[in-house]
C-alpha cells in the first residue's frame, strides 16, 4: 500500500471512496474533506492505494492552531475513510502509521485524532493502535493522543 497526493488524475477515484452505510454518520465524505483541505493549509490529504486500486482516503493536519489562541499547536489524523470493500485488510492501520511517520518527520512527538463516541464508533480501533484518551472533546468528538517518541 502507498499514499498518493490528490491530483487531477486521481480526484475521481478519491471521491469514489465510500465507507459502509452504517459508518456514514461517523466520518465525513471525501468531498467534504477535500473542500476543507482547500481552505485549511494545515491539511495533508492523501489517497490510499493498494497497487492501483483506491482503497481509502486519509487526511492529516499539521501544526493546526488547536485552541484558536495561537498557544496549542497540534498535528494528527483528521479524517480516515476506508472503502467498504477494503475494510479488515489493514488499510486503516497502514494509514495511521503513514500519518504518524509524516507527523514525526515534521518534528512532532505526539499525534492526535478525534472520533465520534459510541459503541459502534472507531474508539477500539484507535486504542488498539496505541492512542489513549486525553479526556478532552472537540466539537462533540472524543480526542485521543499517540506518543510518537521512539
N, C-alpha and C positions, 0 to 999 in steps of 0.2 A: 504494500500500500504506500501511497505517497500523497502529499498535499500539492495543490496547484493554485496559483493566483487566479482570481476570476478575471477572464478576458472576454472580448467579443466572440472568440472562438468557442468558449465553453459556458457562456452565461445561460444558454437554454438548458444545458444539462444540469447546471446548478439549480435553476428554477424548477426543474422537474423532480428534485429530491422531495419525497413525501414520507413523513413518519406514518405509523399506523393510525387509523382513525381515532382510536381511544387515547392516543397521545397528543392529538392536535391541540388540546386545551393546555398542555404542559409546555409547549415550545412554539415560538412564533415561526411562521413560514419563512422560507429563504428570501422571498421577495421583500419582506419587512426588514430582514437583516441587511440586505444589500442597500435598501433605502437609508437605514441607519448608518451604514458604513460610509455612504456618500456624504453625510453631514457631520460625521464624527471622525476626525483624522486619527484618533487613537485606535480605530478599528483595524483589525487584521483578518479579513475574510478569506477563506480557502475552500476549494472543492476537494473532497476526499475521493481519490481514485484507487480502484483495485484493478491493476492493469490499465485498460482504457475505459473501464466501466465506472460511472459516477455512483458511489455508494453512500455519500453523505456530504454534509456541509458543516464547517466549523468556523466560528468567528471568535477571535481573541480581542481583548482590549489591552492596550499597553500604556501605562502611566496615565490613567484616567483620573481626573480630579474627583475622587470618591465622595468627599464630603461637600463639594461645591464651594469650599472656602480656600482652596489652594494650600491645604495643610496635609491632607491624607491622599497620596497618590498610590494607586494600586494597578496591578496587571493581573490578567487571568482569562478565564474562559467565559465568553459572553453568550455564545449560542452553540448548540450541538444538535444537529438533525441527522439521524441515521435512517436511510431509506428502509421501509418496512421489510423489503426482501433481504437486506443485508444485516439485519439485527441478529445478535447472537453469534456473530463471526469475528468479534474482536475489533470492529471498526471504531466503536466509541473509545475503547481502551487505547487504540492506536492514536486517535485524535487528541485525547487528553495528554498522552505522552509527547506528542508533537508540539502541542501548545506549551507544555512545560519546558521543553527544550528551547523553544523560541523565547519564552519569558526569561529563562535562565540566561540565554545568550545575550539578552538585552540588559542583564545586570541585576535582575530581581532575585530575591531569595525566598519569595513566597508567591503563591498563585491562588487567586480567589475564583469562586464560582457561586452562582445563585441558582436556586431551583424552586419550583412550585412545591409547597409542602403537601403531604397527603400519602396515604397508603399506597397509591398507585404511581407515585412520583419517583424520580430518579435518586432519591437520597441514598438508598442502599448501594447503588452503583458507585456513586461518588465516594461514599465511606469505604467501600471495598478497595478503592484506588488510593486510599490514604488521606482523603480530606477529612477534616474534623470540623464540627460545628463551632462557629465563633460566638453564638448567642445573639448575633445581630440579624436584622431583617433589612431588606432593601426592596421597596415597592411591594411589600407583602410576601416577598420570597425569602427563603432561608439562605443564609450566607455560610459558605464553607471555605476553608483555607487549607492549602497543602504546603508543607515546608519543602523547599527545593534545595536546601543546603545539603551538600554531599558529605 
